[in-house]
Amino acid sequence: MEMSVTAGGPGMSAHHQRSVKRRRWGGLRQQWKLLGLFEIDQEHEFYSLTCMMKEGLAAAIQSTIDNAPTNELSDDDFTLEVTQIHKDFTMETFAGPVFASLRGSLGMTEQEYQQSLCSENCYLQFISNSKSKADFFLTNDKRFFLKTQNKREIKFLLANLKIYMEHLRKYPHSLLVKFLGVHRIQIPRRRKKYFIVMQSVFYPDDRIHARYDIKGCEVSRWTEPAPEGSQIIVVLKDLNFEGQFITLDQQRPWLLRQVEIDTHFLRRLNVLDYSLLLAHQPLHHDERHQGLSFATLIMRTKKSVNPGSSPIQASIVAVPGAVLEDDSMLPLSETDSGLKLPHAQGASSCGSLQTCREHTRPGSDMAELPDFKTQNRRLLPNLKNPLHVIDGPEQRYFIGIIDIFTVYSFKKRLEHLWKRLRHPSRSFSTVSPQTYCLRLCQWVQDHTK
């Protein structure tokens, strides 16, 4: 596969071209630094890089389409490196079959993944208030994030890829960010650049009112909000959220449990400084009061059960959050915590999964419930990004856990000691993984109802 990168005027060196673009872009960055998102067009310093990323990704995904894996993942798949040579660069794809398997488990076809990442529309650059030196790109449809990473972070991800995949298999409704690809691009006479592809937590974002990056602490956790009525995209922080609540009602126990499961997994990896991404938008009137038809119930139940899970019968809703009164089909009403069937006369109440199980016979479909409870599944919404969307009575919430690469190293321990001296009696992000995990869980406990 070949592509030609637009060259400058006669006699202009490649270095000079980059310098001119960088100066021009520096002015634009200054002018638009609070805008958050804008197109990477031909005037942008990252235009040629993103064109190469698109071309490389198109070839890598096409290879997966042409050679679709048919077997179970092997140990070799986790260490596989495939190099594809292009006219102006080479691109390596790491553990391709593993990430293809994950994409499939999320109900994503390779064709739609390729279409989103490799369309003719420009990528968007996202300028965040993160201290990270990483570059953030977003596909034009805002469905996938591409983020540059350093070599250490990539090695950490690949070294822990097996247990990450096992965690997602064990807890299919995990809030952890979904990594969909890891790549390295090499341009002659320039440094190798590693990047990852991730599913965006805030998708679709057309109605989102506010976005937050939560770490559960207070030092440097305030961001100046955008002016009232402004279209500027600002990601707010912990102190901006004070006085507010995530109102979920019956869905709250599920969220508390899943945050606990995911943060304890990250504690096992000895990492800290990850963030709980949070956004919300008001529900439309029809979204608040819609009934749940039997057909919709079946569709959402199927969505909530991954391929390869224990089969369930249409007559039984084996999903945590479901409150089953009778095995006959009755009119349904729903709060997004799960399902409630109106009380049938003489039917005993089945208010929890455990009590449901106690009322079932061995070998019945309901006997499968403990598996679902252990996996902490919920009834997923019939939306484009179901794993990260939770509806409360009035608001739709987008929730996910990101930035999971910071290991509690000797350097971080020293940083912890220094911050203790600088910020006595105040909470800050650099603490032990155990403290970080418990503190974030406590934040969610205190800010939900």
C-alpha positions, 0 to 999 in steps of 0.5 A: 500500500502506498500513499504520497505525503504533500510536499512543500515548495521547491527547495524547501527541506522537510525539516523547514516544512515541519518548522513552518507548520509547527509555528503556524500550528503554535498560533492556532493552539494558542487561539484554540487551546480551550476548544478541546476538539478540532479537525486535523486538516492539511495545515496541522502539524499532525496531518501527515502522521495521522494519514500514515496511521490511517493507512497502516491501520487500514492494512492491519485491519484488512489483514485480520478481515482476510485471515479471520482467526478461527481457533482459540487464542494461543500463547503465541497470539499474545506475543505476536508482532506483525510488520507491514511495510508502506512507502513512507513508513512501516507499522507494527501491530502487536497481539493482533488476534487478541485485540481482534477477539476483544473487538468481536466480543464487544459485538464490533465487526472488523469492517465497521472498525476499519470504516471508523478508523480509516474513513476519508474524514479527518481525525480530531485532536483532543487537547486535554488538561492532562499532565501527560505528554501524550497526543490524543486523536479521535476518529471523526465520528468520535467513537475511538480514541488514539493515544500515543504512549511511551515504550514503558507503558506499551510494555506494561500493557502487553505484559499484562494483556492476558490478565486484562483479557481474563478480567474482561472475560470474568467481568464482561460488564467491566468499566475498564477502558477497552483497548482495541489495538496496539501499534508502532509506527516508524518513519525514516529519520524519526523516532518510533511512535507507539499508539493505542486504540481505545473505545471512547467512554463518551460515545455518542457525545452529542447531548452530553452536558458535562464531563469529569475526570475523577481521582478521588482527591483534592490537590490540583483537582479543580478546572475553570469551567467554560463560560455559560453558553459556550461551546468550549469542551472542558473536562472538569475535576473532583472539586467541580463535582462537589455538591452533586450526585450520580443518581441511579436508584436501584442501579447504584449497588451494581455500580458500587460493586463494579467499581470495587471489582475493577479498582481491586484488579488495578491494585493487583497490577500495582497501579495508581493515578487512574481516573473515573471518567464521568459525563451526564446528559438529561433523559428525554421525556420518552426515555424516562417513561418508556415501557419495556416491551417483551421484544425489547426485553429479549433484545437487551437480555441477549445484548447482556449475555456475551457469546459463549455464556451459559444459554438462557431461555426467553422465559427467564431473565437471568440478569442481575438487577432483575426482580422476578415475581412469576415465570408467566409473562406479565406486563413489564415496567422498567427502571434502568436498574433492571426489571420489575414485574408487577406482583402476581397474586399469591406470588412470593417476592423475589427481591434479590438474586440469592432469594431467586436462586433459593426458590428455584429447582436444581437444573432449572434455568434460574440455577444459572443466576449465580454465574451472572451474579458472580460476574456482576452483570446488569441489563445493558441498555439498547444503545451504541455504547452499552458497557459505559452507559447507565440510566438513572431516573432523570439523567444518562451517565457515561462512566469508565476507568481510564489511564491504567499505566502508572505503576507505583515505582520507587520514583512514585514513592518518593513523589508520595513522600514529597507531596506529604510534606508539601500538602499536609492533611490534604489528599493528592493523587500519588498514594499507594495502590491500596489507598488509591483503590479504597479512596476512589471506591469511597468517592463513588460511595459518597457521591451516588444515591 
